[in-house]
Each structure stands twice: as structure tokens, then as C-alpha cells.
Amino acid sequence: MAQTNLTIRIDEEIKRDAEILFSRIGLNMSTAINIFFRQAIRAQAIPFELKAYDGYYNEHNMKRILESIEQAKTGQVVTKTLAELESMEND
């Protein structure tokens, strides 16, 4: 199977903590992400339960979530900087 590269943006601390965790169980970051993708494809879903934090599911956030899902379905990509994403939390 042909290989391809994937570039993602992630908080430095989360990346570091994930690398430490994966290393402790004998995985590198690439292998861990491949496992996640394969499980998601097999399940045709996110391979773990997603839960909202208290107060997260308000009308405004639900509208944004549904819009994001529709964008993902149609292949639309939205690029935002970390600062832009953090400022959205205050909307």
C-alpha cells in the first residue's frame, strides 16, 4: 500500500504527553495515529465515546458543530490559527 504524509497542528504539550504515553506502550506517534484511523474506519465512527463538558451543548455550539459536520462531509477545509480557535471560545 502506498504511503502518504499527514501534517497536523497540535499543542506542543499534548504532542509531548502523547509521545511519552505511546512510547511507554511501545508505539511511535505514526503507529498510534494509524491505529486510531484503522479503528475509526472499521467502526465507521470515532472509536471511543465522545462526551461534552457541562454547558457545552448550548444552541450556539450545536449550530457550529452541525455546520462543521456538514463541511467535513462535503470536503470543505477550514484553516484557523490557534489564536483564532481560542478566540472562538469566547463567542
All heavy atoms as an XYZ file, in Angstrom:
736
protein
N       0.843     -1.173      0.000
C       0.000      0.000      0.000
C       0.891      1.240      0.000
O       1.842      1.333      0.757
C      -0.904     -0.027      1.242
C      -1.848      1.125      1.318
S      -2.911      1.181      2.787
C      -3.755     -0.368      2.675
N       0.558      2.189     -0.852
C       1.335      3.429     -0.938
C       1.199      4.230      0.350
O       0.160      4.235      0.985
C       0.858      4.261     -2.120
N       2.250      4.914      0.700
C       2.269      5.742      1.903
C       2.117      7.209      1.512
O       2.481      7.615      0.416
C       3.602      5.563      2.636
C       3.880      4.156      3.102
C       3.166      3.858      4.398
O       3.247      4.611      5.340
N       2.469      2.743      4.423
N       1.589      8.005      2.414
C       1.479      9.444      2.208
C       1.779     10.138      3.532
O       1.774      9.499      4.586
C       0.072      9.836      1.692
O       0.075     11.216      1.334
C      -0.992      9.571      2.729
N       2.049     11.407      3.480
C       2.317     12.191      4.688
C       1.066     12.927      5.117
O       0.243     13.314      4.293
C       3.439     13.198      4.447
C       4.774     12.531      4.289
O       5.078     11.550      4.960
N       5.589     13.043      3.379
N       0.950     13.155      6.420
C      -0.151     13.894      7.003
C       0.444     14.963      7.907
O       1.267     14.658      8.767
C      -1.046     12.954      7.824
C      -2.145     13.583      8.655
C      -3.204     14.191      7.746
C      -2.770     12.532      9.556
N       0.036     16.190      7.725
C       0.519     17.287      8.564
C      -0.646     17.793      9.389
O      -1.705     18.108      8.849
C       1.078     18.428      7.693
O       2.115     17.910      6.865
C       1.613     19.553      8.556
N      -0.460     17.841     10.708
C      -1.499     18.356     11.596
C      -0.880     19.371     12.546
O       0.319     19.361     12.778
C      -2.190     17.229     12.400
C      -1.189     16.515     13.312
C      -2.868     16.246     11.489
C      -1.828     15.568     14.301
N      -1.725     20.204     13.102
C      -1.277     21.150     14.134
C      -1.821     20.651     15.464
O      -2.977     20.260     15.557
C      -1.792     22.554     13.848
C      -1.189     23.166     12.620
C      -1.557     24.646     12.571
N      -0.923     25.286     11.458
C       0.332     25.726     11.454
N       1.085     25.596     12.527
N       0.831     26.307     10.388
N      -0.960     20.673     16.456
C      -1.353     20.203     17.786
C      -0.549     20.971     18.824
O       0.594     21.366     18.579
C      -1.154     18.673     17.901
C      -1.796     18.131     19.166
C       0.304     18.300     17.809
C      -1.944     16.630     19.179
N      -1.139     21.180     19.964
C      -0.470     21.850     21.066
C       0.803     21.079     21.435
O       0.788     19.844     21.502
C      -1.431     21.898     22.262
C      -0.839     22.609     23.437
O      -0.903     23.849     23.475
O      -0.299     21.909     24.325
N       1.893     21.791     21.663
C       3.187     21.159     21.974
C       3.097     20.227     23.181
O       3.665     19.135     23.175
C       4.251     22.224     22.258
C       4.742     22.948     21.038
C       5.800     23.973     21.394
O       6.578     23.737     22.348
O       5.845     25.013     20.712
N       2.399     20.662     24.205
C       2.306     19.858     25.427
C       1.522     18.565     25.180
O       1.906     17.506     25.667
C       1.636     20.675     26.538
C       1.634     19.975     27.874
C       1.064     20.847     28.982
O       1.090     22.086     28.865
O       0.587     20.268     29.966
N       0.453     18.655     24.412
C      -0.329     17.456     24.099
C       0.527     16.484     23.290
O       0.544     15.277     23.553
C      -1.620     17.824     23.339
C      -2.576     18.552     24.290
C      -2.283     16.584     22.739
C      -3.797     19.133     23.620
N       1.267     17.007     22.310
C       2.138     16.151     21.496
C       3.176     15.465     22.375
O       3.388     14.247     22.260
C       2.818     16.963     20.402
C       3.746     16.124     19.536
C       4.412     16.971     18.463
C       5.298     16.122     17.595
N       6.696     16.223     17.941
N       3.806     16.216     23.240
C       4.839     15.655     24.115
C       4.252     14.573     25.018
O       4.801     13.471     25.122
C       5.473     16.764     24.964
C       6.629     16.246     25.835
C       7.103     17.261     26.860
N       6.053     17.471     27.854
C       5.488     18.651     28.116
N       5.865     19.728     27.480
N       4.547     18.759     29.027
N       3.100     14.864     25.638
C       2.474     13.888     26.526
C       2.054     12.630     25.775
O       2.196     11.510     26.272
C       1.269     14.503     27.235
C       1.663     15.574     28.248
O       2.871     15.697     28.562
O       0.768     16.292     28.719
N       1.539     12.818     24.544
C       1.135     11.665     23.737
C       2.349     10.827     23.351
O       2.310      9.590     23.413
C       0.385     12.127     22.495
N       3.432     11.470     22.971
C       4.646     10.730     22.608
C       5.165      9.922     23.798
O       5.585      8.768     23.636
C       5.735     11.682     22.104
C       5.464     12.202     20.721
C       6.469     13.255     20.269
O       6.961     14.039     21.108
O       6.735     13.299     19.066
N       5.117     10.504     24.988
C       5.556      9.794     26.193
C       4.664      8.582     26.436
O       5.148      7.469     26.667
C       5.567     10.737     27.417
C       6.679     11.786     27.265
C       5.728      9.949     28.714
C       6.596     12.928     28.254
N       3.354      8.777     26.372
C       2.417      7.680     26.572
C       2.638      6.576     25.547
O       2.777      5.405     25.901
C       0.972      8.187     26.481
C      -0.096      7.087     26.390
C      -0.137      6.262     27.664
C      -1.438      7.671     26.052
N       2.672      6.939     24.255
C       2.817      5.934     23.210
C       4.148      5.195     23.342
O       4.215      3.982     23.133
C       2.689      6.566     21.824
C       1.349      7.205     21.585
C       1.230      8.333     20.784
C       0.177      6.692     22.151
C      -0.002      8.927     20.548
C      -1.060      7.281     21.930
C      -1.146      8.400     21.122
N       5.180      5.903     23.703
C       6.485      5.271     23.906
C       6.423      4.228     25.021
O       6.997      3.141     24.910
C       7.534      6.336     24.230
O       8.767      5.731     24.523
N       5.698      4.558     26.103
C       5.567      3.628     27.229
C       4.874      2.334     26.828
O       5.101      1.292     27.431
C       4.815      4.295     28.381
C       5.650      5.378     29.054
C       4.900      6.163     30.112
N       4.169      5.332     31.041
C       3.138      5.746     31.762
N       2.728      6.997     31.659
N       2.523      4.945     32.585
N       4.014      2.398     25.786
C       3.341      1.173     25.352
C       3.931      0.629     24.046
O       3.357     -0.247     23.415
C       1.808      1.367     25.231
C       1.447      2.510     24.281
C       1.191      1.587     26.587
C      -0.053      2.698     24.092
N       5.099      1.164     23.671
C       5.836      0.611     22.541
C       5.408      1.106     21.173
O       5.659      0.436     20.174
N       4.788      2.271     21.121
C       4.342      2.821     19.847
C       5.001      4.165     19.580
O       5.316      4.893     20.514
C       2.824      3.048     19.853
C       1.925      1.846     20.102
C       0.474      2.299     20.237
C       2.061      0.830     18.987
N       5.171      4.487     18.307
C       5.551      5.854     17.963
C       4.286      6.598     17.552
O       3.207      5.996     17.442
C       6.624      5.890     16.866
C       6.166      5.255     15.571
O       4.983      5.272     15.228
N       7.104      4.680     14.839
N       4.383      7.887     17.342
C       3.215      8.709     17.029
C       2.528      8.236     15.751
O       1.304      8.132     15.687
C       3.633     10.179     16.903
C       2.486     11.137     16.724
S       1.478     11.372     18.198
C       2.533     12.427     19.166
N       3.303      7.926     14.729
C       2.738      7.499     13.454
C       1.927      6.210     13.608
O       0.807      6.100     13.085
C       3.867      7.288     12.438
O       3.341      6.909     11.191
N       2.455      5.259     14.332
C       1.747      3.998     14.539
C       0.466      4.222     15.330
O      -0.589      3.669     14.999
C       2.649      2.982     15.255
O       3.826      2.775     14.460
C       1.943      1.661     15.463
N       0.527      5.046     16.368
C      -0.662      5.320     17.182
C      -1.757      5.973     16.349
O      -2.932      5.609     16.451
C      -0.289      6.209     18.372
N      -1.393      6.930     15.505
C      -2.386      7.596     14.658
C      -2.958      6.616     13.637
O      -4.158      6.612     13.367
C      -1.778      8.853     14.000
C      -1.528      9.915     15.079
C      -2.679      9.389     12.893
C      -0.720     11.098     14.633
N      -2.102      5.757     13.071
C      -2.588      4.742     12.140
C      -3.581      3.802     12.819
O      -4.598      3.423     12.225
C      -1.422      3.946     11.557
C      -0.869      4.582     10.307
O      -1.506      4.533      9.266
N       0.296      5.192     10.423
N      -3.312      3.424     14.054
C      -4.241      2.560     14.799
C      -5.580      3.275     14.971
O      -6.642      2.689     14.758
C      -3.645      2.165     16.163
C      -2.490      1.183     15.963
C      -4.713      1.569     17.082
C      -1.687      0.916     17.221
N      -5.524      4.546     15.355
C      -6.765      5.320     15.520
C      -7.557      5.341     14.217
O      -8.761      5.076     14.196
C      -6.452      6.747     15.974
C      -7.647      7.656     15.901
C      -8.615      7.618     16.892
C      -7.812      8.537     14.843
C      -9.732      8.450     16.825
C      -8.922      9.366     14.765
C      -9.880      9.315     15.759
N      -6.894      5.671     13.104
C      -7.584      5.743     11.814
C      -8.186      4.391     11.432
O      -9.325      4.312     10.980
C      -6.636      6.209     10.714
C      -6.340      7.690     10.727
C      -5.373      8.201      9.891
C      -7.002      8.570     11.570
C      -5.083      9.559      9.873
C      -6.722      9.924     11.570
C      -5.759     10.423     10.704
N      -7.421      3.313     11.599
C      -7.933      1.980     11.236
C      -9.149      1.596     12.080
O     -10.121      1.049     11.568
C      -6.832      0.938     11.373
C      -5.776      1.058     10.297
C      -4.640      0.065     10.518
N      -3.578      0.282      9.573
C      -3.514     -0.255      8.357
N      -4.484     -1.042      7.948
N      -2.497     -0.005      7.560
N      -9.099      1.894     13.361
C     -10.246      1.596     14.229
C     -11.462      2.428     13.835
O     -12.585      1.937     13.834
C      -9.891      1.840     15.694
C      -9.007      0.778     16.291
C      -9.697     -0.571     16.318
O      -9.408     -1.446     15.510
N     -10.621     -0.745     17.237
N     -11.251      3.700     13.502
C     -12.356      4.565     13.078
C     -12.975      4.034     11.787
O     -14.197      3.989     11.651
C     -11.855      6.000     12.882
N     -12.139      3.600     10.858
C     -12.647      3.056      9.595
C     -13.428      1.773      9.846
O     -14.524      1.593      9.309
C     -11.489      2.821      8.603
C     -10.917      4.172      8.165
C     -11.951      1.987      7.410
C      -9.565      4.072      7.480
N     -12.889      0.881     10.676
C     -13.601     -0.370     10.980
C     -14.953     -0.110     11.624
O     -15.956     -0.724     11.297
C     -12.766     -1.239     11.923
C     -11.684     -1.998     11.235
C     -11.021     -2.996     12.178
N      -9.828     -3.517     11.550
C      -8.589     -3.245     11.933
N      -8.380     -2.478     12.988
N      -7.566     -3.743     11.288
N     -14.986      0.816     12.570
C     -16.217      1.111     13.315
C     -17.132      2.063     12.548
O     -18.306      2.183     12.885
C     -15.873      1.728     14.669
N     -16.570      2.742     11.534
C     -17.299      3.796     10.824
C     -17.784      4.847     11.825
O     -18.899      5.366     11.731
C     -18.458      3.221     10.003
C     -17.994      2.417      8.817
C     -17.256      3.273      7.797
O     -17.859      4.126      7.168
N     -15.951      3.072      7.650
N     -16.932      5.120     12.791
C     -17.236      6.084     13.853
C     -15.943      6.398     14.593
O     -14.934      5.722     14.430
C     -18.255      5.499     14.824
N     -15.994      7.403     15.427
C     -14.881      7.661     16.328
C     -14.818      6.463     17.273
O     -15.840      6.082     17.856
C     -15.094      8.968     17.126
C     -15.230     10.171     16.180
C     -13.972      9.189     18.136
C     -13.997     10.497     15.385
N     -13.653      5.851     17.457
C     -13.586      4.601     18.217
C     -13.588      4.747     19.746
O     -13.019      3.936     20.457
C     -12.285      3.965     17.724
C     -11.440      5.120     17.335
C     -12.392      6.168     16.811
N     -14.210      5.771     20.233
C     -14.401      5.932     21.664
C     -15.578      6.871     21.860
O     -15.979      7.585     20.942
C     -13.148      6.471     22.373
C     -12.500      7.631     21.676
C     -12.973      8.928     21.837
C     -11.404      7.423     20.854
C     -12.368      9.993     21.194
C     -10.795      8.487     20.200
C     -11.275      9.767     20.368
N     -16.135      6.862     23.047
C     -17.299      7.699     23.331
C     -16.883      9.149     23.477
O     -15.898      9.472     24.146
C     -17.971      7.220     24.620
C     -19.249      7.936     24.925
C     -19.940      7.412     26.177
O     -19.416      6.474     26.812
O     -20.989      7.955     26.512
N     -17.618     10.031     22.823
C     -17.380     11.461     22.957
C     -18.418     12.040     23.906
O     -19.598     11.741     23.786
C     -17.498     12.150     21.589
C     -16.488     11.714     20.541
C     -16.793     12.408     19.216
C     -15.080     12.030     20.983
N     -17.961     12.841     24.835
C     -18.858     13.472     25.794
C     -18.579     14.957     25.835
O     -17.450     15.388     25.693
C     -18.649     12.890     27.200
C     -19.080     11.458     27.323
C     -18.953     11.001     28.760
C     -19.444      9.587     28.896
N     -19.429      9.149     30.283
N     -19.606     15.711     26.052
C     -19.467     17.159     26.170
C     -19.251     17.532     27.625
O     -19.732     16.856     28.530
C     -20.719     17.852     25.650
N     -18.532     18.602     27.809
C     -18.375     19.145     29.144
C     -19.667     19.847     29.539
O     -20.430     20.288     28.685
C     -17.203     20.126     29.192
C     -15.884     19.467     28.886
C     -15.292     19.593     27.635
C     -15.242     18.695     29.845
C     -14.080     18.968     27.349
C     -14.036     18.075     29.578
C     -13.459     18.223     28.327
O     -12.278     17.605     28.058
N     -19.914     19.963     30.808
C     -21.124     20.649     31.272
C     -21.247     22.012     30.602
O     -20.293     22.769     30.525
C     -21.083     20.848     32.797
C     -21.246     19.543     33.542
O     -21.733     18.567     32.937
O     -20.873     19.498     34.724
N     -22.428     22.296     30.104
C     -22.686     23.583     29.498
C     -22.229     23.720     28.058
O     -22.438     24.746     27.434
N     -21.589     22.696     27.519
C     -21.068     22.815     26.162
C     -22.167     22.756     25.119
O     -22.121     23.435     24.116
C     -20.020     21.735     25.889
C     -19.339     21.922     24.557
C     -18.353     22.886     24.404
C     -19.700     21.174     23.456
C     -17.732     23.094     23.184
C     -19.088     21.368     22.224
C     -18.102     22.327     22.100
O     -17.507     22.524     20.891
N     -23.162     21.901     25.322
C     -24.208     21.726     24.326
C     -25.281     22.796     24.445
O     -26.404     22.529     24.784
C     -24.844     20.338     24.441
C     -24.023     19.276     23.774
C     -23.457     18.254     24.500
C     -23.823     19.295     22.404
C     -22.704     17.277     23.882
C     -23.074     18.318     21.777
C     -22.513     17.312     22.524
O     -21.769     16.350     21.909
N     -24.914     24.013     24.128
C     -25.924     25.053     24.041
C     -26.273     25.251     22.566
O     -25.658     24.674     21.676
C     -25.448     26.353     24.703
C     -24.198     26.904     24.044
O     -24.090     26.957     22.822
N     -23.242     27.335     24.863
N     -27.287     26.023     22.288
C     -27.776     26.190     20.915
C     -26.691     26.714     19.975
O     -26.540     26.240     18.848
C     -28.978     27.138     20.910
C     -29.630     27.270     19.556
C     -30.880     28.127     19.598
O     -31.585     28.120     20.626
O     -31.128     28.801     18.596
N     -25.899     27.670     20.442
C     -24.852     28.264     19.615
C     -23.798     27.220     19.236
O     -23.422     27.101     18.081
C     -24.211     29.450     20.348
C     -23.090     30.085     19.591
N     -23.304     30.845     18.459
C     -21.754     30.080     19.806
C     -22.133     31.280     18.005
N     -21.192     30.823     18.806
N     -23.325     26.465     20.228
C     -22.302     25.451     19.954
C     -22.840     24.332     19.074
O     -22.137     23.825     18.209
C     -21.746     24.883     21.260
C     -20.812     25.855     21.943
O     -20.251     26.739     21.312
N     -20.645     25.695     23.230
N     -24.089     23.929     19.290
C     -24.668     22.865     18.469
C     -24.742     23.302     17.006
O     -24.454     22.519     16.108
C     -26.057     22.470     18.975
C     -26.023     21.629     20.227
S     -25.035     20.109     20.068
C     -25.906     19.264     18.766
N     -25.096     24.546     16.759
C     -25.149     25.054     15.387
C     -23.768     24.973     14.757
O     -23.619     24.525     13.613
C     -25.660     26.496     15.378
C     -25.731     27.083     13.993
C     -26.233     28.526     14.028
C     -26.190     29.087     12.604
N     -26.323     30.512     12.568
N     -22.744     25.380     15.477
C     -21.375     25.339     14.954
C     -20.918     23.908     14.724
O     -20.247     23.619     13.734
C     -20.436     26.082     15.899
C     -20.676     27.585     15.826
C     -19.986     28.396     16.865
N     -18.569     28.169     16.970
C     -17.824     28.637     17.963
N     -18.380     29.353     18.914
N     -16.540     28.390     18.014
N     -21.276     22.993     15.619
C     -20.904     21.590     15.460
C     -21.549     21.014     14.212
O     -20.890     20.353     13.394
C     -21.293     20.777     16.714
C     -20.397     21.159     17.889
C     -21.209     19.269     16.437
C     -20.885     20.645     19.226
N     -22.845     21.262     14.026
C     -23.555     20.743     12.856
C     -23.004     21.335     11.561
O     -22.875     20.634     10.551
C     -25.054     20.996     12.987
C     -25.739     20.225     14.122
C     -27.187     20.672     14.282
C     -25.661     18.725     13.890
N     -22.651     22.616     11.572
C     -22.038     23.232     10.395
C     -20.698     22.570     10.085
O     -20.385     22.298      8.927
C     -21.840     24.731     10.619
C     -23.112     25.543     10.583
C     -22.904     26.991     11.007
O     -21.785     27.377     11.417
O     -23.884     27.759     10.943
N     -19.915     22.283     11.109
C     -18.622     21.633     10.914
C     -18.781     20.232     10.339
O     -18.018     19.812      9.473
C     -17.853     21.559     12.239
O     -17.532     22.837     12.692
N     -19.778     19.504     10.808
C     -20.034     18.164     10.290
C     -20.387     18.238      8.807
O     -19.886     17.454      7.995
C     -21.144     17.463     11.107
C     -20.633     17.133     12.505
C     -21.643     16.204     10.387
C     -21.708     16.679     13.473
N     -21.242     19.178      8.438
C     -21.624     19.331      7.029
C     -20.415     19.710      6.178
O     -20.243     19.215      5.064
C     -22.743     20.369      6.872
C     -24.087     19.873      7.351
C     -24.505     18.569      6.692
O     -24.441     18.453      5.448
O     -24.891     17.637      7.430
N     -19.563     20.580      6.693
C     -18.356     20.951      5.957
C     -17.452     19.738      5.763
O     -16.906     19.533      4.680
C     -17.596     22.052      6.698
C     -18.279     23.394      6.655
C     -17.596     24.416      7.554
O     -16.773     24.075      8.393
N     -17.958     25.673      7.367
N     -17.304     18.925      6.781
C     -16.469     17.730      6.675
C     -17.037     16.760      5.646
O     -16.297     16.168      4.863
C     -16.347     17.047      8.038
N     -18.352     16.601      5.635
C     -19.000     15.696      4.678
C     -18.769     16.131      3.236
O     -18.658     15.295      2.348
C     -20.505     15.615      4.953
C     -20.864     14.794      6.162
C     -22.379     14.780      6.350
C     -22.787     13.981      7.559
N     -24.245     14.027      7.776
N     -18.715     17.434      3.007
C     -18.541     17.939      1.646
C     -17.079     18.196      1.303
O     -16.773     18.697      0.227
C     -19.352     19.234      1.428
O     -18.893     20.227      2.354
C     -20.837     18.997      1.615
N     -16.179     17.867      2.221
C     -14.751     18.006      1.947
C     -14.214     19.410      2.079
O     -13.101     19.694      1.659
N     -14.995     20.298      2.663
C     -14.529     21.668      2.855
C     -13.537     21.697      4.013
O     -13.755     21.070      5.041
C     -15.695     22.591      3.162
C     -16.688     22.707      2.038
C     -17.891     23.546      2.434
O     -17.916     24.137      3.506
N     -18.887     23.594      1.584
N     -12.454     22.417      3.819
C     -11.434     22.517      4.854
C     -11.374     23.950      5.346
O     -11.330     24.881      4.555
C     -10.055     22.086      4.314
C      -8.990     22.242      5.377
C     -10.110     20.659      3.808
N     -11.396     24.121      6.638
C     -11.304     25.446      7.238
C      -9.984     25.498      7.995
O      -9.712     24.648      8.834
C     -12.485     25.705      8.207
C     -12.328     27.058      8.872
C     -13.798     25.601      7.458
N      -9.166     26.470      7.674
C      -7.876     26.611      8.327
C      -7.945     27.784      9.286
O      -8.335     28.880      8.904
C      -6.776     26.855      7.290
O      -6.795     25.794      6.339
C      -5.418     26.925      7.943
N      -7.594     27.523     10.538
C      -7.586     28.566     11.555
C      -6.291     28.455     12.358
O      -5.782     27.362     12.579
C      -8.770     28.406     12.507
C     -10.118     28.510     11.831
C     -10.941     29.560     12.505
C     -12.301     29.640     11.878
N     -12.470     30.844     11.126
N      -5.789     29.583     12.811
C      -4.639     29.576     13.699
C      -5.113     29.224     15.104
O      -6.316     29.296     15.405
C      -3.955     30.956     13.737
O      -4.866     31.887     14.327
C      -3.543     31.417     12.357
N      -4.195     28.868     15.966
C      -4.549     28.566     17.351
C      -5.202     29.782     18.007
O      -6.186     29.650     18.722
C      -3.315     28.125     18.135
C      -3.537     27.751     19.589
C      -4.582     26.638     19.710
C      -2.244     27.336     20.247
N      -4.688     30.975     17.727
C      -5.267     32.192     18.305
C      -6.711     32.379     17.847
O      -7.575     32.756     18.639
C      -4.426     33.408     17.920
N      -6.987     32.098     16.570
C      -8.351     32.223     16.065
C      -9.275     31.206     16.746
O     -10.403     31.530     17.112
C      -8.394     32.012     14.546
C      -7.773     33.150     13.762
C      -7.635     32.840     12.287
O      -7.245     31.701     11.943
O      -7.914     33.734     11.490
N      -8.784     29.976     16.911
C      -9.593     28.955     17.574
C      -9.869     29.328     19.029
O     -10.987     29.167     19.516
C      -8.902     27.588     17.502
C      -8.810     26.977     16.113
C      -7.921     25.735     16.146
C     -10.179     26.641     15.564
N      -8.844     29.838     19.706
C      -9.028     30.233     21.112
C     -10.016     31.400     21.223
O     -10.817     31.449     22.151
C      -7.680     30.591     21.739
C      -6.827     29.369     21.997
C      -5.420     29.715     22.444
O      -4.974     30.868     22.248
O      -4.763     28.810     22.996
N      -9.982     32.313     20.263
C     -10.904     33.447     20.314
C     -12.344     32.994     20.072
O     -13.277     33.620     20.539
C     -10.516     34.535     19.321
O     -10.810     34.132     17.997
N     -12.520     31.883     19.355
C     -13.868     31.353     19.108
C     -14.518     30.871     20.395
O     -15.729     30.858     20.509
C     -13.809     30.196     18.104
C     -13.476     30.641     16.687
S     -13.201     29.270     15.565
C     -14.806     28.484     15.576
N     -13.710     30.476     21.361
C     -14.245     30.009     22.643
C     -15.023     31.118     23.348
O     -15.909     30.847     24.146
C     -13.126     29.517     23.555
C     -12.483     28.239     23.081
C     -11.330     27.810     23.979
O     -10.983     28.549     24.916
O     -10.785     26.736     23.717
N     -14.692     32.351     23.033
C     -15.345     33.487     23.691
C     -16.588     33.953     22.971
O     -17.250     34.862     23.432
C     -14.343     34.655     23.813
C     -13.154     34.282     24.633
O     -13.256     33.540     25.599
N     -11.985     34.763     24.234
N     -16.891     33.350     21.818
C     -18.088     33.729     21.045
C     -19.355     33.299     21.734
O     -19.464     32.377     22.422
C     -18.047     33.119     19.636
C     -16.995     33.791     18.780
O     -16.512     34.866     19.154
O     -16.680     33.204     17.727
